[in-house]
Amino acid sequence: MNKFSDQFNKDQLINEFKEVVSDAEALLKATANTSGEKIAEVRAKAEKSLNIAKAKLADAQDEMLAKTKAAAKVTDVYVHENPWRSIGFAASVGVVIGLLIGRR
């Protein structure tokens, strides 16, 4: 369960990070016509930071995708090796969900 929580937190972090990157890009576009040496310096630094952040985001997504594929493969192997145990687990989960829905 903890791994699922960590995965959810990573997904949430990536989504929030994408929003920040999008907002930063919009800010850079909005100040594109503003002149001045200091503004140009700040824009250049922001663009460099933004490019680094995009690269790190892409790496994080690739890592998360690889881990997800690995988990799916391990699950697939387990289910093929233990079909009756997997069926019993799925049935148990179905019963619990049915009981919870039936209470409403």
DRENNU-862107 format. One record per residue: residue in three letters; x, y, z of N, C-alpha, C in turn. Coordinates in nm, 3 decimals. Example, Ala and Ser with C-alpha at 12.3 -4.5 7.8 and 13.67 -1.06 7.14 Angstrom:
DRENNU-862107
+------+---------+---------+---------+---------+---------+---------+---------+---------+---------+
! code !     nc1 !     nc2 !     nc3 !    cac1 !    cac2 !    cac3 !     cc1 !     cc2 !     cc3 !
+------+---------+---------+---------+---------+---------+---------+---------+---------+---------+
!  ALA !   1.319 !  -0.569 !   0.780 !   1.230 !  -0.450 !   0.780 !   1.320 !  -0.330 !   0.780 !
!  SER !   1.285 !  -0.225 !   0.708 !   1.367 !  -0.106 !   0.714 !   1.290 !   0.003 !   0.787 !
+------+---------+---------+---------+---------+---------+---------+---------+---------+---------+
This chain:
DRENNU-862107
+------+---------+---------+---------+---------+---------+---------+---------+---------+---------+
! code !     nc1 !     nc2 !     nc3 !    cac1 !    cac2 !    cac3 !     cc1 !     cc2 !     cc3 !
+------+---------+---------+---------+---------+---------+---------+---------+---------+---------+
!  MET !   0.083 !  -0.119 !   0.000 !   0.000 !   0.000 !   0.000 !   0.088 !   0.125 !   0.000 !
!  ASN !   0.201 !   0.119 !   0.068 !   0.290 !   0.233 !   0.075 !   0.348 !   0.267 !  -0.062 !
!  LYS !   0.378 !   0.162 !  -0.142 !   0.430 !   0.186 !  -0.276 !   0.325 !   0.257 !  -0.361 !
!  PHE !   0.198 !   0.217 !  -0.345 !   0.090 !   0.281 !  -0.419 !   0.081 !   0.428 !  -0.380 !
!  SER !   0.093 !   0.456 !  -0.251 !   0.088 !   0.593 !  -0.202 !   0.204 !   0.674 !  -0.258 !
!  ASP !   0.323 !   0.615 !  -0.260 !   0.440 !   0.684 !  -0.317 !   0.419 !   0.713 !  -0.465 !
!  GLN !   0.362 !   0.615 !  -0.536 !   0.336 !   0.633 !  -0.679 !   0.235 !   0.746 !  -0.701 !
!  PHE !   0.130 !   0.749 !  -0.618 !   0.030 !   0.855 !  -0.629 !   0.093 !   0.991 !  -0.603 !
!  ASN !   0.179 !   0.999 !  -0.501 !   0.246 !   1.124 !  -0.469 !   0.336 !   1.168 !  -0.583 !
!  LYS !   0.405 !   1.074 !  -0.647 !   0.491 !   1.107 !  -0.761 !   0.406 !   1.158 !  -0.877 !
!  ASP !   0.295 !   1.090 !  -0.904 !   0.206 !   1.135 !  -1.011 !   0.155 !   1.276 !  -0.984 !
!  GLN !   0.115 !   1.300 !  -0.862 !   0.064 !   1.431 !  -0.824 !   0.174 !   1.536 !  -0.838 !
!  LEU !   0.295 !   1.503 !  -0.796 !   0.408 !   1.594 !  -0.805 !   0.439 !   1.626 !  -0.950 !
!  ILE !   0.438 !   1.526 !  -1.035 !   0.466 !   1.549 !  -1.177 !   0.360 !   1.639 !  -1.238 !
!  ASN !   0.233 !   1.617 !  -1.205 !   0.127 !   1.702 !  -1.259 !   0.142 !   1.846 !  -1.212 !
!  GLU !   0.174 !   1.866 !  -1.086 !   0.194 !   2.001 !  -1.035 !   0.317 !   2.066 !  -1.098 !
!  PHE !   0.421 !   1.987 !  -1.119 !   0.542 !   2.038 !  -1.180 !   0.516 !   2.081 !  -1.324 !
!  LYS !   0.433 !   2.005 !  -1.396 !   0.395 !   2.042 !  -1.532 !   0.323 !   2.176 !  -1.534 !
!  GLU !   0.237 !   2.198 !  -1.436 !   0.166 !   2.326 !  -1.427 !   0.264 !   2.441 !  -1.404 !
!  VAL !   0.362 !   2.419 !  -1.317 !   0.461 !   2.523 !  -1.290 !   0.541 !   2.554 !  -1.416 !
!  VAL !   0.581 !   2.451 !  -1.488 !   0.656 !   2.470 !  -1.612 !   0.571 !   2.547 !  -1.712 !
!  SER !   0.445 !   2.510 !  -1.723 !   0.354 !   2.580 !  -1.815 !   0.339 !   2.727 !  -1.778 !
!  ASP !   0.323 !   2.753 !  -1.648 !   0.311 !   2.892 !  -1.602 !   0.439 !   2.971 !  -1.628 !
!  ALA !   0.553 !   2.906 !  -1.607 !   0.682 !   2.974 !  -1.631 !   0.699 !   3.005 !  -1.779 !
!  GLU !   0.659 !   2.912 !  -1.865 !   0.667 !   2.938 !  -2.009 !   0.577 !   3.055 !  -2.048 !
!  ALA !   0.457 !   3.060 !  -1.991 !   0.366 !   3.170 !  -2.020 !   0.424 !   3.303 !  -1.974 !
!  LEU !   0.488 !   3.302 !  -1.858 !   0.551 !   3.424 !  -1.806 !   0.664 !   3.469 !  -1.898 !
!  LEU !   0.745 !   3.376 !  -1.944 !   0.854 !   3.411 !  -2.034 !   0.801 !   3.469 !  -2.166 !
!  LYS !   0.693 !   3.411 !  -2.216 !   0.634 !   3.463 !  -2.340 !   0.576 !   3.602 !  -2.318 !
!  ALA !   0.517 !   3.625 !  -2.201 !   0.455 !   3.754 !  -2.172 !   0.560 !   3.864 !  -2.159 !
!  THR !   0.679 !   3.831 !  -2.113 !   0.784 !   3.932 !  -2.096 !   0.880 !   3.937 !  -2.213 !
!  ALA !   0.846 !   3.869 !  -2.322 !   0.935 !   3.864 !  -2.437 !   0.959 !   4.001 !  -2.499 !
!  ASN !   0.860 !   4.087 !  -2.498 !   0.872 !   4.219 !  -2.561 !   0.926 !   4.325 !  -2.466 !
!  THR !   0.947 !   4.290 !  -2.340 !   0.999 !   4.385 !  -2.243 !   1.150 !   4.394 !  -2.262 !
!  SER !   1.200 !   4.519 !  -2.267 !   1.342 !   4.537 !  -2.289 !   1.413 !   4.570 !  -2.158 !
!  GLY !   1.540 !   4.568 !  -2.163 !   1.621 !   4.599 !  -2.046 !   1.721 !   4.487 !  -2.022 !
!  GLU !   1.839 !   4.528 !  -1.980 !   1.946 !   4.431 !  -1.959 !   1.915 !   4.334 !  -1.846 !
!  LYS !   1.862 !   4.386 !  -1.737 !   1.831 !   4.302 !  -1.621 !   1.722 !   4.201 !  -1.655 !
!  ILE !   1.619 !   4.245 !  -1.728 !   1.510 !   4.155 !  -1.768 !   1.565 !   4.044 !  -1.858 !
!  ALA !   1.651 !   4.082 !  -1.951 !   1.708 !   3.982 !  -2.042 !   1.791 !   3.879 !  -1.966 !
!  GLU !   1.864 !   3.925 !  -1.866 !   1.945 !   3.836 !  -1.784 !   1.856 !   3.739 !  -1.704 !
!  VAL !   1.752 !   3.792 !  -1.645 !   1.660 !   3.709 !  -1.567 !   1.588 !   3.610 !  -1.658 !
!  ARG !   1.548 !   3.656 !  -1.777 !   1.481 !   3.566 !  -1.873 !   1.573 !   3.451 !  -1.914 !
!  ALA !   1.698 !   3.482 !  -1.941 !   1.793 !   3.379 !  -1.982 !   1.812 !   3.276 !  -1.870 !
!  LYS !   1.825 !   3.326 !  -1.748 !   1.841 !   3.235 !  -1.634 !   1.715 !   3.150 !  -1.615 !
!  ALA !   1.597 !   3.209 !  -1.629 !   1.472 !   3.136 !  -1.616 !   1.458 !   3.031 !  -1.725 !
!  GLU !   1.495 !   3.067 !  -1.848 !   1.487 !   2.971 !  -1.958 !   1.580 !   2.852 !  -1.934 !
!  LYS !   1.700 !   2.879 !  -1.882 !   1.795 !   2.773 !  -1.853 !   1.739 !   2.681 !  -1.744 !
!  SER !   1.686 !   2.740 !  -1.638 !   1.627 !   2.661 !  -1.529 !   1.508 !   2.580 !  -1.578 !
!  LEU !   1.429 !   2.640 !  -1.663 !   1.312 !   2.573 !  -1.718 !   1.352 !   2.452 !  -1.803 !
!  ASN !   1.456 !   2.467 !  -1.882 !   1.503 !   2.355 !  -1.964 !   1.556 !   2.242 !  -1.876 !
!  ILE !   1.626 !   2.276 !  -1.769 !   1.676 !   2.174 !  -1.676 !   1.558 !   2.103 !  -1.610 !
!  ALA !   1.458 !   2.181 !  -1.569 !   1.340 !   2.122 !  -1.504 !   1.266 !   2.029 !  -1.599 !
!  LYS !   1.255 !   2.069 !  -1.726 !   1.187 !   1.983 !  -1.824 !   1.262 !   1.851 !  -1.841 !
!  ALA !   1.394 !   1.858 !  -1.844 !   1.474 !   1.736 !  -1.859 !   1.455 !   1.644 !  -1.739 !
!  LYS !   1.454 !   1.702 !  -1.619 !   1.435 !   1.621 !  -1.499 !   1.295 !   1.560 !  -1.496 !
!  LEU !   1.197 !   1.635 !  -1.541 !   1.060 !   1.584 !  -1.547 !   1.051 !   1.467 !  -1.643 !
!  ALA !   1.114 !   1.479 !  -1.758 !   1.114 !   1.370 !  -1.856 !   1.181 !   1.246 !  -1.797 !
!  ASP !   1.292 !   1.265 !  -1.725 !   1.360 !   1.152 !  -1.661 !   1.271 !   1.086 !  -1.557 !
!  ALA !   1.202 !   1.166 !  -1.477 !   1.113 !   1.112 !  -1.374 !   0.999 !   1.033 !  -1.437 !
!  GLN !   0.945 !   1.084 !  -1.547 !   0.837 !   1.013 !  -1.615 !   0.887 !   0.880 !  -1.672 !
!  ASP !   1.007 !   0.882 !  -1.730 !   1.062 !   0.758 !  -1.785 !   1.086 !   0.656 !  -1.675 !
!  GLU !   1.138 !   0.701 !  -1.561 !   1.162 !   0.611 !  -1.448 !   1.031 !   0.552 !  -1.396 !
!  MET !   0.930 !   0.636 !  -1.385 !   0.800 !   0.590 !  -1.335 !   0.738 !   0.491 !  -1.433 !
!  LEU !   0.752 !   0.517 !  -1.561 !   0.698 !   0.426 !  -1.662 !   0.768 !   0.291 !  -1.655 !
!  ALA !   0.900 !   0.292 !  -1.638 !   0.976 !   0.167 !  -1.628 !   0.934 !   0.088 !  -1.504 !
!  LYS !   0.917 !   0.156 !  -1.391 !   0.876 !   0.089 !  -1.268 !   0.734 !   0.032 !  -1.281 !
!  THR !   0.647 !   0.104 !  -1.348 !   0.509 !   0.058 !  -1.367 !   0.508 !  -0.067 !  -1.455 !
!  LYS !   0.588 !  -0.065 !  -1.562 !   0.595 !  -0.182 !  -1.649 !   0.652 !  -0.302 !  -1.575 !
!  ALA !   0.753 !  -0.279 !  -1.493 !   0.812 !  -0.388 !  -1.416 !   0.712 !  -0.447 !  -1.317 !
!  ALA !   0.635 !  -0.361 !  -1.252 !   0.533 !  -0.409 !  -1.157 !   0.425 !  -0.488 !  -1.229 !
!  ALA !   0.385 !  -0.443 !  -1.347 !   0.284 !  -0.514 !  -1.424 !   0.336 !  -0.651 !  -1.467 !
!  LYS !   0.463 !  -0.657 !  -1.505 !   0.521 !  -0.785 !  -1.546 !   0.528 !  -0.882 !  -1.429 !
!  VAL !   0.570 !  -0.834 !  -1.312 !   0.578 !  -0.919 !  -1.193 !   0.439 !  -0.970 !  -1.156 !
!  THR !   0.340 !  -0.883 !  -1.164 !   0.202 !  -0.922 !  -1.134 !   0.154 !  -1.028 !  -1.232 !
!  ASP !   0.184 !  -1.010 !  -1.359 !   0.145 !  -1.106 !  -1.462 !   0.207 !  -1.243 !  -1.435 !
!  VAL !   0.334 !  -1.245 !  -1.401 !   0.403 !  -1.371 !  -1.372 !   0.340 !  -1.438 !  -1.250 !
!  TYR !   0.313 !  -1.360 !  -1.146 !   0.253 !  -1.415 !  -1.024 !   0.116 !  -1.477 !  -1.054 !
!  VAL !   0.036 !  -1.407 !  -1.130 !  -0.099 !  -1.456 !  -1.161 !  -0.091 !  -1.585 !  -1.242 !
!  HIS !   0.004 !  -1.592 !  -1.334 !   0.019 !  -1.714 !  -1.413 !   0.071 !  -1.831 !  -1.330 !
!  GLU !   0.154 !  -1.801 !  -1.233 !   0.209 !  -1.907 !  -1.148 !   0.111 !  -1.950 !  -1.038 !
!  ASN !   0.023 !  -1.861 !  -0.995 !  -0.072 !  -1.888 !  -0.887 !  -0.214 !  -1.848 !  -0.927 !
!  PRO !  -0.272 !  -1.918 !  -1.026 !  -0.403 !  -1.873 !  -1.075 !  -0.514 !  -1.886 !  -0.971 !
!  TRP !  -0.516 !  -1.994 !  -0.893 !  -0.624 !  -2.012 !  -0.796 !  -0.614 !  -1.914 !  -0.681 !
!  ARG !  -0.494 !  -1.886 !  -0.638 !  -0.475 !  -1.788 !  -0.531 !  -0.520 !  -1.650 !  -0.579 !
!  SER !  -0.486 !  -1.618 !  -0.705 !  -0.526 !  -1.489 !  -0.762 !  -0.677 !  -1.478 !  -0.776 !
!  ILE !  -0.739 !  -1.588 !  -0.818 !  -0.886 !  -1.589 !  -0.831 !  -0.951 !  -1.571 !  -0.693 !
!  GLY !  -0.897 !  -1.639 !  -0.593 !  -0.950 !  -1.625 !  -0.457 !  -0.936 !  -1.483 !  -0.405 !
!  PHE !  -0.822 !  -1.422 !  -0.431 !  -0.801 !  -1.284 !  -0.388 !  -0.899 !  -1.190 !  -0.457 !
!  ALA !  -0.913 !  -1.207 !  -0.589 !  -1.005 !  -1.121 !  -0.665 !  -1.149 !  -1.140 !  -0.617 !
!  ALA !  -1.186 !  -1.263 !  -0.587 !  -1.321 !  -1.288 !  -0.537 !  -1.342 !  -1.224 !  -0.401 !
!  SER !  -1.240 !  -1.232 !  -0.316 !  -1.249 !  -1.168 !  -0.184 !  -1.267 !  -1.018 !  -0.195 !
!  VAL !  -1.190 !  -0.958 !  -0.282 !  -1.202 !  -0.814 !  -0.302 !  -1.341 !  -0.781 !  -0.356 !
!  GLY !  -1.392 !  -0.864 !  -0.447 !  -1.526 !  -0.843 !  -0.501 !  -1.634 !  -0.851 !  -0.395 !
!  VAL !  -1.620 !  -0.947 !  -0.304 !  -1.717 !  -0.961 !  -0.195 !  -1.714 !  -0.838 !  -0.104 !
!  VAL !  -1.595 !  -0.793 !  -0.070 !  -1.583 !  -0.675 !   0.017 !  -1.644 !  -0.553 !  -0.051 !
!  ILE !  -1.615 !  -0.534 !  -0.177 !  -1.673 !  -0.420 !  -0.249 !  -1.824 !  -0.433 !  -0.256 !
!  GLY !  -1.874 !  -0.555 !  -0.281 !  -2.018 !  -0.578 !  -0.285 !  -2.083 !  -0.546 !  -0.153 !
!  LEU !  -2.020 !  -0.586 !  -0.043 !  -2.075 !  -0.555 !   0.089 !  -2.077 !  -0.405 !   0.115 !
!  LEU !  -1.971 !  -0.337 !   0.075 !  -1.967 !  -0.192 !   0.096 !  -2.072 !  -0.121 !   0.013 !
!  ILE !  -2.091 !  -0.164 !  -0.108 !  -2.194 !  -0.102 !  -0.194 !  -2.334 !  -0.135 !  -0.142 !
!  GLY !  -2.350 !  -0.256 !  -0.094 !  -2.480 !  -0.299 !  -0.042 !  -2.523 !  -0.223 !   0.083 !
!  ARG !  -2.429 !  -0.166 !   0.155 !  -2.462 !  -0.092 !   0.277 !  -2.529 !   0.042 !   0.246 !
!  ARG !  -2.507 !   0.093 !   0.131 !  -2.562 !   0.224 !   0.097 !  -2.702 !   0.210 !   0.057 !
+------+---------+---------+---------+---------+---------+---------+---------+---------+---------+
